[in-house]
Amino acid sequence: MKPVLLCVVLLCLLSLIFASPPAHAQGKLEKFEKEVKNESSKSDHRDDEKGNKSSKGDNHGGHHDDEFWWVEVIYDIASSTHTGPFFKGLISGAWPTEWQNHNPYFWTASYAPYPYAFPRKGRFLHTGGKRSAVSLTGHYFHESKALHGYSLWSRFSASPFLNIETHITGLTEALGTDNDYLVFYDVYVNYQRVRHENVVFWYGAGIKSMQGDDTCHGPAMTTGLEIYAGRPVSLYGMINIGRLKAQAVWETQMRMNLHLNRALFYAGYQRFSVGRVAINGVVFGAGMYF
């Protein structure tokens, strides 16, 4: 009788070990979200400590007049004869006409109907292009059999200088009998700093949101580069960083694009990271230029 009872007990223990609902196990998406929350509380605590120290310093006669010395330095640099135009050209690309690095196509560069619509010319034409453009892309993200997702991007350009870019990325992780979900929403206004026939470089600012068990929002910045190496290929890279609950959330994407008239097909790599947690995998997608 005892061996039978022992077998029953062992079977029960094994069933608890191997058949317990994995939904209670902490998956990668849950770790990602908890990393944001945990670092937020730590950061808030550190900020409180700094605030207390700062207030103590103020009570002991802090030098308030010295706090904004850097404003005077920046003003002196920007107001100089050559430094002001230099920084203006560096940031915007509008170099003075008398300078050697002046770009004669700064005002005339505009969109091609689609990349490589003309031989050896990518998304922009120096002259004779369109003043507005729209593009849509979407891809499948795969890290593992359990963790995968999708991403949809749109880019609307009412001017060759600016565009509005939106992303939605949904990640799903299988945890046995249950699934965990995490969604990112991004909106950016980008300035297209370099609008060359073979190179496009941009940077911008906007908002990043993360929706899981809770929803949080924060400011974000982005920058990217696309090189049109030769028909029908281009190389694309992008980085954005958002501040969610006082924690930096990074997203990186690198891919190779194949352009077939207005259609786009691509494969590459995508990574999300916060603190010590990272989610990364391959992407396969397609898009269209309008």
C-alpha positions in Angstrom: 0.0 0.0 0.0 2.8 2.3 0.8 4.5 2.1 -2.6 1.1 3.0 -4.2 0.7 6.0 -2.0 4.3 7.0 -2.7 3.7 6.7 -6.5 0.6 8.9 -6.1 2.5 11.5 -4.2 5.3 11.5 -6.8 2.8 11.8 -9.6 1.2 14.7 -7.9 4.5 16.5 -7.4 5.5 15.9 -11.0 2.2 17.2 -12.2 2.7 20.4 -10.1 6.2 20.9 -11.5 5.5 20.3 -15.2 1.8 21.0 -15.5 1.5 24.1 -13.4 0.2 27.0 -15.4 3.2 28.8 -16.9 1.2 32.0 -17.0 2.5 32.7 -13.5 6.1 32.4 -14.7 7.7 35.7 -15.5 8.2 36.0 -19.2 10.4 38.4 -21.1 7.7 41.0 -21.7 6.8 41.0 -18.0 10.4 41.5 -17.1 10.6 44.4 -19.6 7.6 46.1 -18.1 8.8 45.5 -14.5 12.2 46.9 -15.4 10.6 50.2 -16.4 8.6 50.3 -13.2 11.4 49.3 -10.8 13.9 51.7 -12.3 11.3 54.4 -12.1 10.9 54.0 -8.3 14.7 53.9 -7.8 15.2 57.0 -9.9 12.5 58.8 -8.1 14.2 57.9 -4.8 17.5 59.1 -6.1 15.9 62.4 -7.3 14.3 62.9 -3.8 17.7 62.4 -2.2 19.3 64.9 -4.6 16.4 67.3 -3.9 17.0 67.0 -0.2 20.7 67.6 -0.6 20.1 70.5 -2.9 17.7 72.1 -0.4 20.2 71.7 2.4 22.8 73.3 0.2 20.5 76.2 -0.5 19.9 76.7 3.2 23.6 77.1 3.7 24.0 79.8 1.1 24.1 78.2 -2.3 25.4 80.4 -5.2 22.2 80.8 -7.3 23.8 83.3 -9.6 26.3 80.7 -10.8 23.7 78.1 -11.9 23.1 79.6 -15.3 26.7 80.4 -16.3 26.4 78.0 -19.3 23.6 80.2 -20.8 26.1 83.1 -21.1 28.7 80.8 -22.7 26.2 79.5 -25.3 25.1 83.1 -26.0 28.7 84.2 -26.6 29.3 81.3 -29.0 26.1 81.7 -30.9 26.5 85.5 -31.2 29.9 85.4 -32.7 30.4 86.2 -36.4 31.1 82.7 -37.7 30.0 80.4 -35.0 26.3 81.2 -35.3 26.1 80.4 -39.0 28.2 77.3 -38.4 25.8 75.8 -35.9 22.8 76.9 -38.0 24.3 75.1 -41.0 25.3 72.1 -38.9 21.8 71.6 -37.5 19.7 72.6 -40.5 22.0 72.2 -43.5 21.4 75.8 -44.6 25.0 76.9 -44.9 25.8 80.5 -46.0 26.0 80.9 -49.8 29.5 82.2 -49.7 30.8 79.2 -47.8 32.4 76.3 -49.7 30.1 73.7 -48.2 27.0 75.5 -49.3 24.4 73.1 -50.7 22.9 74.6 -53.9 20.0 72.1 -53.8 19.0 72.9 -50.2 15.7 74.5 -51.3 15.0 72.5 -54.5 15.6 68.9 -53.3 12.3 67.1 -53.3 10.8 63.6 -53.5 11.1 61.1 -56.3 7.9 59.2 -57.1 9.6 56.2 -55.4 13.3 55.1 -54.8 15.2 54.4 -58.0 12.4 55.8 -60.2 15.4 57.3 -62.0 18.8 55.5 -62.4 21.2 55.9 -59.4 18.7 58.2 -57.6 17.0 57.3 -54.3 14.2 58.9 -52.4 15.1 62.5 -53.2 15.9 64.3 -56.4 18.0 67.5 -56.5 15.4 69.1 -58.8 12.1 68.3 -60.4 10.6 66.1 -57.6 7.4 66.2 -55.6 6.9 68.4 -52.6 4.9 65.8 -50.6 5.0 62.0 -50.1 3.4 59.1 -48.2 4.8 55.7 -47.4 3.6 52.7 -45.4 5.5 49.7 -44.1 4.8 46.6 -42.0 6.8 43.7 -40.8 6.8 40.5 -38.8 9.1 40.3 -35.7 10.5 37.0 -34.5 12.7 36.4 -31.5 11.7 32.9 -30.7 8.9 30.4 -31.0 7.3 31.9 -27.9 8.0 35.6 -28.6 7.0 37.3 -31.8 5.0 40.3 -33.0 4.3 42.9 -35.7 5.0 46.5 -36.5 3.2 49.0 -38.7 4.8 52.3 -39.7 3.5 55.3 -41.7 5.3 58.4 -42.8 3.5 61.5 -44.2 5.6 64.3 -45.6 3.9 67.6 -46.4 7.3 69.1 -47.1 10.7 67.8 -48.2 12.0 69.2 -44.9 9.6 67.6 -42.5 7.6 64.4 -42.0 5.3 62.9 -39.4 6.1 59.3 -38.5 3.9 56.9 -36.6 4.7 53.4 -35.3 2.6 50.7 -33.6 4.5 47.6 -32.5 2.7 44.7 -30.8 4.6 41.9 -29.1 3.1 38.6 -28.0 4.7 36.0 -25.7 3.3 32.5 -25.3 3.3 31.4 -21.6 1.9 27.9 -21.8 -1.9 28.2 -21.7 -1.8 32.0 -21.6 -0.3 34.9 -23.6 1.4 38.1 -22.5 1.2 41.3 -24.6 3.1 44.5 -24.8 2.4 47.3 -27.3 4.5 50.4 -28.2 3.1 53.5 -29.8 5.4 56.2 -31.3 4.7 59.6 -33.0 7.6 61.7 -34.3 8.0 65.0 -36.2 11.3 64.6 -38.1 13.5 67.1 -39.7 15.2 65.6 -42.8 18.7 67.1 -42.4 20.3 65.5 -45.4 18.2 65.1 -48.6 20.7 63.8 -51.1 19.9 61.6 -54.1 21.9 58.8 -52.5 21.7 59.5 -48.7 18.9 60.6 -46.4 19.5 61.5 -42.8 16.9 62.7 -40.3 16.3 63.4 -36.6 13.2 64.2 -34.7 11.3 64.3 -31.5 7.9 63.1 -30.3 6.1 60.8 -27.9 6.5 57.1 -27.0 3.9 55.1 -25.2 4.0 51.6 -23.8 0.9 49.5 -23.0 1.0 46.4 -21.0 -0.5 45.8 -17.5 -0.2 49.6 -17.2 0.1 52.4 -19.8 2.8 55.0 -19.7 3.9 57.9 -21.9 7.0 60.0 -22.3 9.0 62.2 -24.6 11.2 60.5 -27.2 13.9 61.3 -29.8 14.8 59.5 -33.0 17.4 59.6 -35.7 18.0 57.5 -38.8 20.0 57.0 -42.0 19.2 55.4 -45.3 21.9 54.9 -48.0 20.9 54.1 -51.6 23.9 52.0 -52.6 22.5 51.1 -56.1 19.4 49.9 -57.6 17.4 48.1 -56.2 19.1 48.0 -52.7 19.2 50.5 -49.9 20.6 50.1 -46.3 18.5 51.5 -43.5 19.3 52.2 -39.8 17.2 53.8 -37.1 17.4 54.5 -33.3 14.9 56.0 -31.0 14.9 56.5 -27.3 11.9 57.3 -25.0 11.8 58.3 -21.4 9.1 56.1 -19.7 8.7 56.4 -15.9 12.2 58.0 -15.7 13.8 55.1 -17.6 15.3 55.1 -21.0 13.6 52.7 -23.4 15.7 52.1 -26.6 14.6 50.8 -30.0 17.0 50.0 -32.8 16.3 48.7 -36.3 18.7 47.8 -39.1 17.6 46.3 -42.4 18.3 45.8 -46.1 15.6 47.1 -48.4 14.7 45.7 -51.9 12.9 48.3 -54.0 10.7 47.1 -56.9 9.0 50.2 -58.3 6.6 51.5 -55.7 6.9 48.3 -53.6 9.4 47.6 -50.9 10.5 44.3 -49.3 13.0 44.1 -46.5 14.7 41.9 -43.9 16.7 42.9 -40.9 17.1 43.1 -37.1 15.1 44.9 -34.4 15.9 45.4 -30.7 14.0 46.8 -27.7 15.9 47.4 -24.5 15.5 48.9 -21.1 18.0 48.5 -18.3 19.2 44.9 -18.2 16.3 43.5 -20.3 16.5 43.2 -24.1 14.1 41.9 -26.7 15.7 41.3 -30.1 15.0 39.4 -33.2 14.7 39.3 -37.0 12.1 41.1 -39.1 10.6 40.5 -42.5 8.4 43.1 -44.1 7.0 45.0 -47.0 5.9 48.5 -47.8 4.5 50.9 -50.5 5.3 54.4 -51.7 2.5 56.7 -52.7 
